[in-house]
Amino acid sequence: MAGWLMLLFMGTSLLLGACSKDDPQARLEATVRQLQESIEAKDAGAVMDLVDTRFRMQGDLDAEQARKTMMAIFYRYANIKVFAVGHQTRIDPASKLTGFTEAQVLVTGAQGLIPERASPYTVRIEWRLVDDDWKLYDLKWE
């Protein structure tokens, strides 16, 4: 279950500026904000709308498994809070269809689900641009 929480972490990793329809970077940042808002609202459907159908987390969890895990976490743990202590988002200059986010995140209020940890998690996200929408494609953390 901690695996799906890393997706939740990613959703709160950015609190960024305004979005321009013509600026892919701003659209990517807006997508991350949208993900954060959906997670805070515990709206699993809205979260899953942002996940690519080929999504992988830590190399072995697919989108459907992630959705089921997220639903269980939303149901059982009402007080999970995630704080970004640093982040960077960029679009791959070689492929304007791929974006990356790296964030340092801390978790509190998980009612024992997350191990106590003084240092933040490093979360690495790969996004894909699909039909003008950024979709979460790959998620890894350490």
C-alpha positions as a LaTeX table, in Angstrom:
\begin{tabular}{lrrr}
\hline
Residue & $x$ (\AA) & $y$ (\AA) & $z$ (\AA) \\
\hline
Met1 & 0.00 & 0.00 & 0.00 \\
Ala2 & 2.92 & 2.35 & 0.54 \\
Gly3 & 3.53 & 2.09 & $-3.20$ \\
Trp4 & 0.32 & 3.87 & $-4.11$ \\
Leu5 & 1.11 & 6.54 & $-1.56$ \\
Met6 & 4.09 & 7.49 & $-3.68$ \\
Leu7 & 1.60 & 8.46 & $-6.40$ \\
Leu8 & $-0.15$ & 10.54 & $-3.79$ \\
Phe9 & 3.19 & 12.14 & $-2.92$ \\
Met10 & 3.77 & 13.03 & $-6.50$ \\
Gly11 & 0.42 & 14.73 & $-6.69$ \\
Thr12 & 1.40 & 17.16 & $-4.00$ \\
Ser13 & 4.92 & 17.72 & $-5.23$ \\
Leu14 & 4.23 & 20.94 & $-7.11$ \\
Leu15 & 2.47 & 24.18 & $-6.29$ \\
Leu16 & 3.11 & 26.10 & $-9.46$ \\
Gly17 & 2.06 & 29.22 & $-11.37$ \\
Ala18 & $-0.53$ & 29.96 & $-14.02$ \\
Cys19 & $-1.23$ & 27.77 & $-17.01$ \\
Ser20 & $-1.21$ & 28.74 & $-20.67$ \\
Lys21 & $-2.92$ & 26.46 & $-23.18$ \\
Asp22 & $-0.03$ & 27.03 & $-25.61$ \\
Asp23 & 2.78 & 26.37 & $-23.12$ \\
Pro24 & 3.46 & 22.62 & $-22.61$ \\
Gln25 & 5.47 & 23.31 & $-19.43$ \\
Ala26 & 2.63 & 25.30 & $-17.90$ \\
Arg27 & 0.12 & 22.62 & $-18.93$ \\
Leu28 & 2.26 & 19.96 & $-17.27$ \\
Glu29 & 2.46 & 22.02 & $-14.09$ \\
Ala30 & $-1.31$ & 22.53 & $-14.18$ \\
Thr31 & $-1.79$ & 18.76 & $-14.51$ \\
Val32 & 0.29 & 18.23 & $-11.38$ \\
Arg33 & $-1.86$ & 20.80 & $-9.53$ \\
Gln34 & $-4.98$ & 19.02 & $-10.78$ \\
Leu35 & $-3.62$ & 15.72 & $-9.49$ \\
Gln36 & $-2.88$ & 17.29 & $-6.11$ \\
Glu37 & $-6.40$ & 18.71 & $-5.84$ \\
Ser38 & $-7.95$ & 15.36 & $-6.80$ \\
Ile39 & $-5.87$ & 13.53 & $-4.20$ \\
Glu40 & $-6.74$ & 16.04 & $-1.47$ \\
Ala41 & $-10.43$ & 15.62 & $-2.39$ \\
Lys42 & $-9.94$ & 11.81 & $-2.36$ \\
Asp43 & $-11.46$ & 11.70 & $-5.86$ \\
Ala44 & $-10.05$ & 8.44 & $-7.21$ \\
Gly45 & $-11.83$ & 8.82 & $-10.54$ \\
Ala46 & $-10.25$ & 12.21 & $-11.18$ \\
Val47 & $-6.83$ & 10.86 & $-10.17$ \\
Met48 & $-7.16$ & 7.91 & $-12.52$ \\
Asp49 & $-8.18$ & 10.23 & $-15.38$ \\
Leu50 & $-4.60$ & 11.57 & $-15.17$ \\
Val51 & $-2.95$ & 8.13 & $-15.30$ \\
Asp52 & $-1.79$ & 6.66 & $-18.61$ \\
Thr53 & $-3.22$ & 3.25 & $-19.53$ \\
Arg54 & 0.37 & 1.91 & $-19.66$ \\
Phe55 & 1.22 & 3.30 & $-16.21$ \\
Arg56 & 3.82 & 1.51 & $-14.09$ \\
Met57 & 4.86 & 2.18 & $-10.52$ \\
Gln58 & 8.21 & 0.85 & $-9.29$ \\
Gly59 & 8.19 & $-1.32$ & $-12.41$ \\
Asp60 & 5.50 & $-3.78$ & $-11.34$ \\
Leu61 & 2.22 & $-2.13$ & $-10.33$ \\
Asp62 & $-0.15$ & $-1.31$ & $-13.19$ \\
Ala63 & $-2.94$ & 1.29 & $-13.31$ \\
Glu64 & $-5.74$ & $-1.04$ & $-12.15$ \\
Gln65 & $-3.72$ & $-2.36$ & $-9.21$ \\
Ala66 & $-2.80$ & 1.22 & $-8.31$ \\
Arg67 & $-6.46$ & 2.30 & $-8.44$ \\
Lys68 & $-7.53$ & $-0.50$ & $-6.08$ \\
Thr69 & $-4.75$ & 0.35 & $-3.65$ \\
Met70 & $-5.60$ & 4.05 & $-3.77$ \\
Met71 & $-9.27$ & 3.33 & $-3.04$ \\
Ala72 & $-8.33$ & 1.25 & 0.00 \\
Ile73 & $-6.04$ & 3.99 & 1.29 \\
Phe74 & $-8.66$ & 6.71 & 0.77 \\
Tyr75 & $-11.22$ & 4.59 & 2.61 \\
Arg76 & $-9.04$ & 3.63 & 5.54 \\
Tyr77 & $-6.75$ & 6.63 & 6.09 \\
Ala78 & $-8.51$ & 9.97 & 6.13 \\
Asn79 & $-5.61$ & 12.04 & 7.48 \\
Ile80 & $-2.74$ & 11.46 & 5.06 \\
Lys81 & $-0.87$ & 14.70 & 4.36 \\
Val82 & 1.97 & 15.14 & 1.92 \\
Phe83 & 4.38 & 18.07 & 1.83 \\
Ala84 & 6.77 & 18.95 & $-0.98$ \\
Val85 & 10.09 & 20.27 & 0.29 \\
Gly86 & 11.56 & 20.64 & $-3.18$ \\
His87 & 10.66 & 19.88 & $-6.77$ \\
Gln88 & 11.66 & 20.32 & $-10.40$ \\
Thr89 & 9.57 & 19.73 & $-13.53$ \\
Arg90 & 10.86 & 19.82 & $-17.09$ \\
Ile91 & 9.95 & 18.70 & $-20.57$ \\
Asp92 & 12.46 & 16.54 & $-22.41$ \\
Pro93 & 14.06 & 18.80 & $-25.06$ \\
Ala94 & 14.54 & 15.80 & $-27.37$ \\
Ser95 & 10.88 & 14.75 & $-27.18$ \\
Lys96 & 8.26 & 17.34 & $-26.42$ \\
Leu97 & 5.93 & 14.42 & $-25.63$ \\
Thr98 & 7.80 & 13.43 & $-22.44$ \\
Gly99 & 8.03 & 15.34 & $-19.18$ \\
Phe100 & 9.74 & 14.64 & $-15.89$ \\
Thr101 & 9.15 & 15.67 & $-12.29$ \\
Glu102 & 11.50 & 15.04 & $-9.40$ \\
Ala103 & 10.30 & 15.93 & $-5.93$ \\
Gln104 & 11.38 & 15.62 & $-2.32$ \\
Val105 & 8.31 & 14.83 & $-0.21$ \\
Leu106 & 7.45 & 14.21 & 3.45 \\
Val107 & 4.39 & 12.35 & 4.74 \\
Thr108 & 2.52 & 12.86 & 8.01 \\
Gly109 & $-0.76$ & 11.72 & 9.48 \\
Ala110 & $-0.83$ & 8.28 & 7.86 \\
Gln111 & $-1.99$ & 6.60 & 11.08 \\
Gly112 & 0.96 & 4.22 & 11.07 \\
Leu113 & 0.78 & 3.29 & 7.37 \\
Ile114 & 4.01 & 5.09 & 6.47 \\
Pro115 & 7.16 & 4.41 & 8.49 \\
Glu116 & 8.38 & 7.39 & 10.47 \\
Arg117 & 11.17 & 8.95 & 8.47 \\
Ala118 & 13.19 & 12.10 & 9.05 \\
Ser119 & 14.44 & 12.40 & 5.48 \\
Pro120 & 12.11 & 13.00 & 2.54 \\
Tyr121 & 11.37 & 10.49 & $-0.19$ \\
Thr122 & 12.80 & 11.25 & $-3.62$ \\
Val123 & 10.01 & 10.74 & $-6.14$ \\
Arg124 & 10.70 & 10.55 & $-9.89$ \\
Ile125 & 7.83 & 10.81 & $-12.33$ \\
Glu126 & 7.68 & 10.44 & $-16.08$ \\
Trp127 & 4.77 & 12.03 & $-17.93$ \\
Arg128 & 3.59 & 11.43 & $-21.51$ \\
Leu129 & 1.65 & 13.88 & $-23.64$ \\
Val130 & $-1.37$ & 12.00 & $-25.02$ \\
Asp131 & $-3.90$ & 13.85 & $-27.19$ \\
Asp132 & $-2.89$ & 17.23 & $-25.68$ \\
Asp133 & $-3.17$ & 15.92 & $-22.10$ \\
Trp134 & $-0.25$ & 15.06 & $-19.80$ \\
Lys135 & $-0.63$ & 11.54 & $-18.38$ \\
Leu136 & 1.30 & 9.93 & $-15.54$ \\
Tyr137 & 3.34 & 7.20 & $-17.22$ \\
Asp138 & 5.96 & 6.01 & $-14.72$ \\
Leu139 & 6.55 & 6.54 & $-11.00$ \\
Lys140 & 9.59 & 5.58 & $-8.93$ \\
Trp141 & 10.84 & 6.56 & $-5.49$ \\
Glu142 & 13.63 & 5.95 & $-3.03$ \\
\hline
\end{tabular}
